[in-house]
Amino acid sequence: MPAEFSKRQIRVVAAEIVDEAGNYLITQRLPHAAMPLLWEFPGGKVEPGETDEQALIREIREELEVDIEVLGKTLATLGDYDTYIIDFHSFSARVTAGTLRRVGVWDFRWVRPAELGDYRFPPADQLTIDRLLGLDS
């Protein structure tokens, strides 16, 4: 790769939102999005001037019309794709207000950790899944 070419780095945040029964909220990407119709933990890109937590609160509100409380960081990793690098950070969070609606996502589901393997996720989400399933040791 020529020295003058460097991949664009994108900071992305995701929420691990758990309900009272221990199910995790996952969302399905829109058909016209990059990696269409894959499932992921809800979240998105951090905009200039935002903290990770601010971006996560904004993204969840835009995509699902609910408010969340960010409880703490659970994971940070880099994902190297063909034309960019994902600087991925996931956070534990909980819904504090609102009713989930499909606004910026194709679908959403509450799933048990053991069911996560039944869904296709982007590579950046795999470390989170492995950690939730106890496969990261």
Secondary structure by P-SEA (a helix, b strand, c coil): cccccccbbbbbbbbbcccccbbbbbbbcccccccccccccbbbbbcccccaaaaaaaaaaacccbbbbbcccccccccccccbbbbbbbbbbbbcccccccccccbbbbbcccccccccccccaaaaaaaaacccc
